Amino acid sequence: MTEADIGVLVRDLQDLQRRVQTLEQRLGAREGPPAGAEEPATAEPEKALARTAADAGPGLPSDALPIFGRALLAIAGGYILRTLTEMGLFSHAAGVTAGLVYGVAWLIVAVRLPEKPKFAAAVAAVTSVAIVAPLLWEASARLNAISSWTCAAVLAGYVVLSLALSVKARSLVVPGIVSLASAAVTGLLLLATHDLYPYTLALLAIAAAMEFEACRGREGGRRWFTAALADLAVILLTWIVSRHELPEGYAAMPAHAALVAQSLLLGIYVASAATRTLIQGHCFSVFETAQTAAALAIGIGGAAASVTHIASATAAVGLFALAGGLACYVVSFVVAGLRMKWNFRAWATFGLFLVLAGTFLPFSGSQYWIPWCACAVACCWTAQASHRPTLGLHGAVYLLLGSLASGLMAQPLAQLFGAGGGAPEWGWASLVVASAWLSWVAVVLSSPAETARWRNQASSFIFAAIVAWILAGAGTYGMVAIWPGSGIPADTLATVFLTCFSVALAWSGIRWQKKELVWLVYGFMALAAWKLAARDFQHEHSLALVASLLSYGGTLILLPRILQSKTA
């Protein structure tokens, strides 16, 4: 072997040694650093990239295809039963029964599958629904093989069965799928068959079952869908029953059908709300607050619409609403208290709504707004005695609605913009002003905590606004009546009075330290500016217009001096 060959061999051995070292380094990097050694800084980013790549993969389990295959075979079995029924081997009743048993069997399979992973149980539940739902649709809507009452009972029982079977497994996937699908099918059958009563009761039964499960702590976040369908079904049923004749194609129903549905809807959601908020101590969710309010509105309003032609029945509904409103106030201020402010406010608002309805229904068509004024005074003095400023705010709402419903709030507008035409109803106006004044005194005498001060200020502002507005109209009427033959246009007199009234409000607010009176000044001055542009410039002569402009301009100069003289 020559020296050149030996050199080549040495170079090959060195190259082989480098390759072996490189392979050892790579293998060592894969196996991880030795114990006690620090990982290189790039290890964590590499692991993060690896996890991201793994998470980015498909979310289906490895056995997804066999699961889909079994589901398709199960659905094929359902079609086999349908084919045998169409061939006459089974009667319609026997075929429907066999199909339902087959669908329930797959429901049992779905419930017994392991809760994790949920994919297999969800597919099995969808399979059961895909067998039962088309079967009931075809048997009821197309073939009339079963009655609407039977179909509605089966759909409600199907949901209850899914909930009962899932209790032990503590799984919400299967009953969630079954309840959503059953509620949707029930609503569609209601519209397709025009048989409202049985399917409305079925929706209410499904809703009751889901609320019962929610009260047991098994809420799956699907209650809103069934609640919305139940609300719409009861509204449709109420509208159809309240018509003099049933529309063509609609199935006959008893006269009391609407009242039964309204009572059930009201009972289901009020009982659920009371159980969850008062007994179990949960806070009202947004859905529960909205749905309880909807149930109260549909239940009370629908019942009133159903018996509107019977005075005694309307009065009975009103008394029921009034009793419910007082109960809600007791629940809010005595039972719920301030432990959960949202629950306190929700129950108090329900009480406000029910008392308004309870005092309106027996007196509708007459002076129904008078009890609202009485409620305002009672609420404000109760708030003063119990240190509950929320009641004072409710009193302001009662009086504001009462004054609007009486029509007295439109009279000052006519006096200011209609040249004082027509005599005001002094008796009723005095009643509203007296109610507002008594309520205002109660609010002023109360001393709420600092956090509740805004409620007192809002109530005080509403009462002051009502009194000032009615007095402005009365004062304008009086000024026009005093100088009927002076030759001064009524619009000018109204503008002069409005500006002088604003100055009086500003002085009173500063003198008595009442911010609400100062706030009213800005509103009255804005109203005066609008009146000046809309009425005075259009209907007055030059000298009268000059008087209006001087009055308004002088007031603009005087008001800042009054308001800055002392901080309100």
C-alpha positions as CSV (number, residue, x, y, z in Angstrom):
1,M,0.0,0.0,0.0
2,T,1.5,3.3,-1.0
3,E,1.7,6.4,1.0
4,A,-0.9,8.0,-1.1
5,D,-3.4,5.2,-0.4
6,I,-2.7,5.5,3.3
7,G,-3.5,9.2,3.2
8,V,-6.8,8.6,1.4
9,L,-7.7,5.9,4.0
10,V,-6.9,8.3,6.9
11,R,-9.1,11.0,5.3
12,D,-12.0,8.5,4.8
13,L,-11.7,7.5,8.5
14,Q,-11.7,11.1,9.6
15,D,-14.8,11.8,7.5
16,L,-16.5,8.7,8.9
17,Q,-15.7,9.8,12.4
18,R,-17.3,13.2,11.8
19,R,-20.4,11.6,10.4
20,V,-20.7,9.3,13.4
21,Q,-20.3,12.3,15.8
22,T,-23.0,14.2,13.9
23,L,-25.4,11.3,14.1
24,E,-24.7,10.9,17.9
25,Q,-25.5,14.6,18.4
26,R,-28.8,14.4,16.5
27,L,-29.8,11.3,18.4
28,G,-28.9,13.0,21.7
29,A,-31.1,16.0,20.8
30,R,-34.1,13.8,20.1
31,E,-33.7,11.9,23.4
32,G,-33.5,15.1,25.4
33,P,-30.7,16.6,27.5
34,P,-29.1,14.5,30.2
35,A,-30.3,14.7,33.8
36,G,-29.2,17.9,35.4
37,A,-28.4,19.6,32.2
38,E,-30.2,22.7,31.0
39,E,-32.3,22.6,27.9
40,P,-31.3,24.9,25.2
41,A,-33.3,28.1,24.8
42,T,-34.9,26.8,21.6
43,A,-36.5,23.8,23.3
44,E,-39.6,25.6,24.5
45,P,-40.4,27.2,21.1
46,E,-40.0,23.9,19.4
47,K,-42.3,22.2,21.9
48,A,-44.9,25.0,21.4
49,L,-44.7,24.6,17.7
50,A,-45.2,20.9,18.1
51,R,-48.2,21.4,20.3
52,T,-49.7,23.9,17.9
53,A,-49.2,21.5,15.0
54,A,-50.9,18.8,17.0
55,D,-53.9,21.0,17.9
56,A,-54.3,22.1,14.4
57,G,-55.1,18.6,13.3
58,P,-58.7,17.4,12.7
59,G,-60.9,17.4,15.9
60,L,-62.7,14.1,15.0
61,P,-61.7,11.0,16.9
62,S,-59.8,8.2,15.2
63,D,-62.9,6.0,15.0
64,A,-65.1,8.7,13.5
65,L,-65.7,6.8,10.2
66,P,-66.9,3.6,11.9
67,I,-69.3,5.7,14.1
68,F,-70.7,7.4,11.0
69,G,-71.0,4.0,9.3
70,R,-73.0,2.6,12.2
71,A,-75.3,5.7,12.2
72,L,-76.0,5.2,8.5
73,L,-76.8,1.5,9.0
74,A,-79.2,2.5,11.8
75,I,-81.0,5.0,9.6
76,A,-81.2,2.4,6.9
77,G,-82.9,0.1,9.4
78,G,-85.5,2.7,9.9
79,Y,-86.1,2.9,6.1
80,I,-86.5,-0.9,6.0
81,L,-89.3,-0.6,8.5
82,R,-90.9,2.1,6.4
83,T,-90.6,0.0,3.3
84,L,-92.2,-3.1,5.0
85,T,-95.1,-0.9,6.2
86,E,-95.6,0.5,2.7
87,M,-95.6,-3.0,1.3
88,G,-98.5,-3.9,3.7
89,L,-96.6,-6.3,5.9
90,F,-97.3,-4.0,8.8
91,S,-100.2,-1.8,9.5
92,H,-99.6,1.9,9.9
93,A,-100.1,1.7,13.6
94,A,-97.7,-1.3,13.9
95,G,-95.1,0.4,11.6
96,V,-95.2,3.6,13.6
97,T,-94.9,1.7,16.9
98,A,-92.0,-0.4,15.6
99,G,-90.2,2.7,14.3
100,L,-90.6,4.5,17.7
101,V,-89.3,1.5,19.5
102,Y,-86.4,1.4,17.2
103,G,-85.7,5.1,17.6
104,V,-85.9,4.8,21.4
105,A,-83.5,1.9,21.3
106,W,-80.9,4.1,19.7
107,L,-81.6,6.7,22.3
108,I,-80.8,4.2,25.0
109,V,-77.6,3.3,23.1
110,A,-76.7,7.0,23.0
111,V,-77.2,7.4,26.7
112,R,-75.1,4.4,27.6
113,L,-72.1,5.4,25.6
114,P,-69.3,6.9,27.6
115,E,-69.7,10.6,28.3
116,K,-66.1,11.3,27.1
117,P,-65.5,11.5,24.2
118,K,-68.9,13.0,23.5
119,F,-68.7,12.5,19.7
120,A,-70.1,8.9,19.7
121,A,-73.0,9.8,22.0
122,A,-73.9,12.9,20.0
123,V,-73.9,10.9,16.7
124,A,-76.1,8.2,18.3
125,A,-78.5,10.8,19.6
126,V,-78.7,12.4,16.2
127,T,-79.4,9.0,14.8
128,S,-82.3,8.5,17.2
129,V,-83.7,11.9,16.2
130,A,-83.2,11.2,12.5
131,I,-85.4,8.0,13.0
132,V,-88.1,9.5,15.3
133,A,-88.7,13.0,13.8
134,P,-89.4,12.0,10.2
135,L,-91.5,9.1,11.3
136,L,-93.8,11.4,13.4
137,W,-93.9,14.1,10.8
138,E,-95.0,11.6,8.1
139,A,-97.4,9.7,10.4
140,S,-99.1,12.9,11.6
141,A,-98.8,15.6,8.8
142,R,-99.0,13.4,5.7
143,L,-100.6,10.1,6.4
144,N,-102.8,11.0,9.4
145,A,-101.9,7.6,10.9
146,I,-101.9,9.1,14.4
147,S,-103.8,12.0,15.8
148,S,-102.2,15.3,16.7
149,W,-102.7,14.6,20.4
150,T,-100.9,11.3,20.1
151,C,-98.0,12.9,18.2
152,A,-97.7,15.8,20.6
153,A,-97.7,13.4,23.6
154,V,-95.0,11.2,21.9
155,L,-92.8,14.2,21.3
156,A,-93.1,15.5,24.9
157,G,-92.6,11.9,26.2
158,Y,-89.5,11.5,24.0
159,V,-87.9,14.5,25.6
160,V,-88.8,13.5,29.1
161,L,-87.4,10.0,28.5
162,S,-84.1,11.4,27.2
163,L,-83.8,13.5,30.4
164,A,-84.7,10.6,32.6
165,L,-82.3,8.2,31.0
166,S,-79.5,10.8,31.2
167,V,-79.8,11.4,34.9
168,K,-77.5,8.6,35.9
169,A,-75.0,9.3,33.2
170,R,-75.0,13.0,34.1
171,S,-74.6,13.8,30.5
172,L,-76.3,16.8,28.8
173,V,-75.3,16.1,25.2
174,V,-78.0,13.5,24.4
175,P,-81.0,15.4,26.1
176,G,-79.7,18.6,24.6
177,I,-79.9,17.2,21.1
178,V,-83.2,15.5,21.7
179,S,-84.9,18.5,23.3
180,L,-83.9,21.0,20.6
181,A,-84.9,18.7,17.8
182,S,-88.2,17.7,19.4
183,A,-89.1,21.4,20.2
184,A,-88.4,22.3,16.6
185,V,-90.4,19.5,15.2
186,T,-93.3,20.3,17.5
187,G,-93.3,23.9,16.3
188,L,-93.2,22.9,12.7
189,L,-96.1,20.4,13.2
190,L,-98.1,23.2,14.9
191,L,-97.8,25.3,11.8
192,A,-98.2,22.5,9.3
193,T,-101.3,20.9,10.8
194,H,-103.0,24.1,12.1
195,D,-103.8,22.1,15.3
196,L,-102.6,24.6,17.8
197,Y,-103.8,23.3,21.2
198,P,-102.0,19.9,21.4
199,Y,-98.7,21.0,20.1
200,T,-98.8,24.2,22.3
201,L,-99.3,21.9,25.3
202,A,-96.4,19.7,24.1
203,L,-94.1,22.7,23.9
204,L,-95.1,23.8,27.3
205,A,-94.5,20.2,28.6
206,I,-91.0,20.2,27.1
207,A,-90.3,23.7,28.6
208,A,-91.5,22.5,32.0
209,A,-89.2,19.4,31.8
210,M,-86.2,21.6,30.9
211,E,-86.9,24.1,33.6
212,F,-87.2,21.2,36.1
213,E,-83.8,20.0,35.0
214,A,-82.4,23.5,35.3
215,C,-83.7,23.7,38.9
216,R,-81.9,20.4,39.6
217,G,-78.6,21.9,38.3
218,R,-78.6,20.2,34.9
219,E,-78.8,23.3,32.6
220,G,-77.4,22.8,29.2
221,G,-77.9,26.3,27.8
222,R,-80.7,25.2,25.5
223,R,-83.7,26.5,27.4
224,W,-84.0,29.8,25.5
225,F,-85.0,28.0,22.2
226,T,-87.9,26.0,23.8
227,A,-88.9,29.1,25.8
228,A,-89.1,31.2,22.6
229,L,-91.2,28.6,20.8
230,A,-93.5,28.2,23.7
231,D,-94.0,32.0,23.9
232,L,-94.8,32.2,20.2
233,A,-97.2,29.2,20.3
234,V,-99.2,30.7,23.2
235,I,-99.3,34.1,21.5
236,L,-100.6,32.5,18.3
237,L,-103.1,30.4,20.2
238,T,-104.4,33.5,22.0
239,W,-104.7,35.5,18.8
240,I,-106.7,32.7,17.1
241,V,-109.0,32.1,20.0
242,S,-109.7,35.8,20.5
243,R,-111.1,36.0,16.9
244,H,-114.8,35.7,16.4
245,E,-114.4,32.8,14.0
246,L,-111.6,30.2,13.5
247,P,-109.7,30.8,10.3
248,E,-110.2,28.3,7.6
249,G,-108.1,25.1,8.0
250,Y,-107.6,25.5,11.8
251,A,-108.6,22.6,14.1
252,A,-111.4,23.3,16.6
253,M,-110.4,23.8,20.2
254,P,-112.2,24.5,23.5
255,A,-112.9,28.0,24.5
256,H,-110.7,27.8,27.5
257,A,-107.7,26.6,25.5
258,A,-105.9,30.0,25.6
259,L,-106.4,30.5,29.3
260,V,-105.0,27.1,30.0
261,A,-101.9,27.7,27.9
262,Q,-101.4,31.2,29.4
263,S,-101.7,29.9,32.9
264,L,-99.3,27.1,32.3
265,L,-96.7,29.4,30.7
266,L,-97.0,31.8,33.6
267,G,-96.8,29.1,36.2
268,I,-93.8,27.3,34.6
269,Y,-91.5,30.2,34.4
270,V,-92.5,32.1,37.6
271,A,-92.1,28.8,39.6
272,S,-88.7,28.2,37.9
273,A,-87.5,31.8,38.6
274,A,-88.7,31.6,42.2
275,T,-87.0,28.3,42.8
276,R,-83.7,29.3,41.3
277,T,-83.5,32.8,42.8
278,L,-85.2,32.5,46.2
279,I,-84.7,28.9,47.2
280,Q,-81.4,28.0,45.5
281,G,-79.9,31.5,45.8
282,H,-78.9,31.8,42.1
283,C,-78.7,35.2,40.4
284,F,-81.2,36.0,37.6
285,S,-79.5,35.4,34.3
286,V,-80.3,37.6,31.3
287,F,-82.4,34.8,29.8
288,E,-84.4,34.1,33.0
289,T,-85.1,37.8,33.5
290,A,-86.3,38.3,29.9
291,Q,-88.3,35.1,29.9
292,T,-90.0,35.7,33.2
293,A,-91.0,39.2,32.0
294,A,-92.3,37.7,28.7
295,A,-94.3,35.0,30.6
296,L,-95.9,37.7,32.8
297,A,-96.7,39.9,29.8
298,I,-98.1,37.0,27.7
299,G,-99.9,35.4,30.6
300,I,-101.6,38.5,32.1
301,G,-102.0,40.4,28.8
302,G,-103.2,37.3,27.0
303,A,-105.7,36.5,29.7
304,A,-107.0,40.0,29.6
305,A,-107.4,39.8,25.8
306,S,-109.2,36.5,26.0
307,V,-111.9,37.8,28.5
308,T,-112.1,41.4,27.3
309,H,-115.8,41.1,26.6
310,I,-116.6,39.9,30.2
311,A,-116.2,42.6,32.8
312,S,-116.2,40.4,35.8
313,A,-113.5,38.1,34.3
314,T,-111.4,41.2,33.4
315,A,-111.7,42.5,36.9
316,A,-110.6,39.0,38.2
317,V,-107.5,39.1,36.0
318,G,-106.8,42.6,37.3
319,L,-107.1,41.5,40.9
320,F,-104.9,38.5,40.2
321,A,-102.2,40.8,38.7
322,L,-102.5,43.2,41.6
323,A,-102.0,40.4,44.1
324,G,-99.1,39.1,42.1
325,G,-97.5,42.6,42.0
326,L,-97.8,43.0,45.8
327,A,-96.3,39.6,46.2
328,C,-93.4,40.5,44.0
329,Y,-92.8,43.7,46.0
330,V,-92.8,41.6,49.2
331,V,-90.4,39.1,47.6
332,S,-88.1,41.9,46.4
333,F,-87.9,44.0,49.6
334,V,-88.4,41.4,52.3
335,V,-87.3,38.0,51.0
336,A,-84.6,38.8,48.3
337,G,-83.3,42.0,50.0
338,L,-80.1,43.5,48.8
339,R,-78.0,40.3,48.9
340,M,-78.2,40.1,45.1
341,K,-79.1,43.5,43.7
342,W,-80.1,42.2,40.3
343,N,-82.6,39.8,41.9
344,F,-83.9,42.6,44.1
345,R,-84.4,44.9,41.1
346,A,-85.8,42.2,38.8
347,W,-88.5,41.2,41.3
348,A,-89.3,44.9,42.1
349,T,-89.7,45.6,38.3
350,F,-92.0,42.6,38.0
351,G,-94.1,44.0,40.9
352,L,-94.2,47.4,39.1
353,F,-95.5,45.8,35.9
354,L,-98.1,43.7,37.7
355,V,-99.4,46.5,39.8
356,L,-99.8,48.7,36.7
357,A,-101.7,45.9,35.0
358,G,-103.8,45.1,38.1
359,T,-104.9,48.7,38.5
360,F,-105.5,49.3,34.8
361,L,-107.7,46.3,33.9
362,P,-110.6,46.8,36.4
363,F,-110.8,50.5,35.5
364,S,-109.9,50.4,31.8
365,G,-112.2,52.7,29.8
366,S,-112.6,55.1,32.8
367,Q,-110.2,57.1,35.0
368,Y,-107.8,54.2,35.5
369,W,-104.9,56.6,35.9
370,I,-106.1,57.7,39.3
371,P,-105.0,54.5,41.1
372,W,-101.6,55.1,39.6
373,C,-101.4,58.5,41.2
374,A,-102.4,56.9,44.5
375,C,-99.7,54.2,44.0
376,A,-97.1,57.0,43.5
377,V,-97.9,58.6,46.8
378,A,-98.0,55.3,48.6
379,C,-94.7,54.2,47.1
380,C,-92.9,57.4,48.0
381,W,-94.0,57.6,51.6
382,T,-93.2,53.9,52.0
383,A,-89.8,54.6,50.6
384,Q,-89.4,57.4,53.1
385,A,-90.4,55.2,56.0
386,S,-88.4,52.1,55.0
387,H,-85.3,53.9,53.5
388,R,-85.9,52.2,50.1
389,P,-85.2,54.8,47.4
390,T,-86.1,52.2,44.7
391,L,-89.7,52.5,45.8
392,G,-89.5,56.3,45.3
393,L,-88.3,55.7,41.8
394,H,-91.2,53.4,41.2
395,G,-93.5,56.1,42.5
396,A,-92.1,58.5,39.9
397,V,-92.9,55.9,37.2
398,Y,-96.4,55.5,38.5
399,L,-97.1,59.2,38.5
400,L,-95.4,59.9,35.1
401,L,-97.5,57.2,33.5
402,G,-100.6,58.4,35.3
403,S,-100.2,62.0,34.2
404,L,-99.5,60.9,30.6
405,A,-102.6,58.6,30.6
406,S,-104.8,61.3,32.0
407,G,-104.1,63.6,29.0
408,L,-103.2,66.4,31.3
409,M,-99.7,66.6,30.0
410,A,-100.9,67.6,26.6
411,Q,-102.9,70.6,27.9
412,P,-99.8,72.8,28.7
413,L,-98.6,72.1,25.2
414,A,-101.9,73.4,23.8
415,Q,-101.7,76.4,26.0
416,L,-98.1,77.3,25.0
417,F,-98.3,76.5,21.3
418,G,-102.1,76.8,20.6
419,A,-102.7,80.3,21.8
420,G,-104.3,79.1,25.0
421,G,-107.3,77.5,23.3
422,G,-109.6,75.5,25.5
423,A,-110.1,75.5,29.3
424,P,-107.9,73.1,31.3
425,E,-109.5,70.4,33.4
426,W,-108.7,72.1,36.7
427,G,-110.0,69.3,38.9
428,W,-107.9,66.5,37.4
429,A,-104.9,68.8,37.0
430,S,-105.1,69.7,40.7
431,L,-105.2,66.0,41.6
432,V,-102.1,65.2,39.6
433,V,-100.3,68.3,41.0
434,A,-101.3,67.3,44.6
435,S,-100.1,63.7,44.1
436,A,-96.8,65.0,42.6
437,W,-96.4,67.4,45.5
438,L,-97.0,64.8,48.2
439,S,-94.7,62.4,46.5
440,W,-92.0,65.1,46.1
441,V,-92.2,66.0,49.8
442,A,-91.7,62.3,50.8
443,V,-88.6,62.0,48.5
444,V,-87.2,65.3,49.8
445,L,-87.6,64.1,53.4
446,S,-85.9,60.8,52.8
447,S,-82.1,60.5,53.4
448,P,-80.8,57.6,51.3
449,A,-77.3,56.3,51.3
450,E,-74.7,58.0,49.0
451,T,-74.9,55.1,46.5
452,A,-78.6,55.5,46.2
453,R,-78.7,59.3,45.9
454,W,-79.1,59.3,42.2
455,R,-82.5,57.4,42.6
456,N,-83.8,60.2,44.8
457,Q,-82.6,62.8,42.4
458,A,-84.2,61.1,39.5
459,S,-87.5,60.7,41.4
460,S,-87.4,64.3,42.5
461,F,-86.7,65.6,39.0
462,I,-89.7,63.7,37.6
463,F,-92.0,65.0,40.2
464,A,-90.7,68.6,39.8
465,A,-91.0,68.3,36.1
466,I,-94.6,67.2,36.3
467,V,-95.6,70.0,38.7
468,A,-93.7,72.7,36.7
469,W,-95.1,71.6,33.4
470,I,-98.7,71.7,34.5
471,L,-98.1,75.0,36.3
472,A,-96.6,76.5,33.1
473,G,-99.7,75.6,31.2
474,A,-102.0,76.9,33.9
475,G,-100.0,80.1,34.1
476,T,-100.1,80.7,30.4
477,Y,-103.8,80.1,30.3
478,G,-104.3,82.6,33.2
479,M,-102.2,85.3,31.5
480,V,-104.0,85.1,28.2
481,A,-107.4,85.1,30.1
482,I,-106.4,88.2,32.1
483,W,-105.5,90.3,29.1
484,P,-108.0,89.1,26.4
485,G,-108.5,92.5,24.9
486,S,-105.0,94.1,25.4
487,G,-104.1,93.6,21.8
488,I,-101.0,91.6,22.8
489,P,-100.8,88.4,20.8
490,A,-101.3,85.2,22.9
491,D,-98.0,83.8,21.6
492,T,-96.1,86.8,23.0
493,L,-97.8,86.5,26.3
494,A,-96.9,82.8,26.4
495,T,-93.3,83.5,25.6
496,V,-93.1,86.2,28.3
497,F,-94.6,83.9,30.9
498,L,-92.3,81.0,29.9
499,T,-89.2,83.1,30.3
500,C,-90.4,84.6,33.6
501,F,-91.2,81.0,34.8
502,S,-87.7,79.9,33.9
503,V,-86.2,82.8,36.0
504,A,-88.5,81.7,38.9
505,L,-87.3,78.1,38.6
506,A,-83.7,79.2,38.6
507,W,-84.1,81.4,41.7
508,S,-86.0,78.7,43.5
509,G,-83.5,76.1,42.7
510,I,-80.6,78.3,44.0
511,R,-82.6,79.5,47.0
512,W,-83.7,76.0,48.2
513,Q,-80.6,74.1,46.9
514,K,-82.7,71.9,44.5
515,K,-80.6,70.8,41.5
516,E,-83.7,69.4,39.8
517,L,-85.2,72.8,39.5
518,V,-82.1,74.2,37.9
519,W,-82.1,71.3,35.5
520,L,-85.6,72.2,34.5
521,V,-84.5,75.7,33.6
522,Y,-82.5,74.5,30.6
523,G,-85.4,72.5,29.3
524,F,-87.9,75.4,29.6
525,M,-85.5,77.8,27.9
526,A,-85.0,75.3,25.1
527,L,-88.7,75.0,24.8
528,A,-89.0,78.8,24.7
529,A,-86.4,79.0,21.9
530,W,-88.4,76.5,19.9
531,K,-91.6,78.3,20.5
532,L,-90.0,81.6,19.5
533,A,-88.9,80.2,16.2
534,A,-92.0,78.1,15.4
535,R,-94.7,80.5,16.6
536,D,-93.6,84.0,17.3
537,F,-91.7,84.6,14.1
538,Q,-94.5,83.1,12.1
539,H,-97.6,84.7,13.6
540,E,-96.6,87.9,15.4
541,H,-96.3,91.5,14.2
542,S,-93.1,93.5,14.5
543,L,-93.8,95.1,17.9
544,A,-95.0,91.9,19.4
545,L,-92.0,90.0,18.1
546,V,-89.7,92.7,19.6
547,A,-91.4,92.1,23.0
548,S,-90.8,88.3,22.7
549,L,-87.1,88.8,21.7
550,L,-86.5,91.3,24.5
551,S,-88.1,88.9,27.0
552,Y,-86.0,85.9,25.8
553,G,-82.8,87.9,25.4
554,G,-83.1,89.5,28.8
555,T,-83.7,86.1,30.4
556,L,-80.5,84.8,28.8
557,I,-78.6,87.7,30.4
558,L,-80.2,87.3,33.8
559,L,-80.1,83.6,34.2
560,P,-76.2,83.2,34.4
561,R,-76.1,85.8,37.2
562,I,-78.7,83.9,39.2
563,L,-77.2,80.5,38.7
564,Q,-73.7,81.7,39.5
565,S,-74.7,83.7,42.6
566,K,-74.6,80.5,44.7
567,T,-73.8,76.9,43.8
568,A,-76.9,74.8,43.6
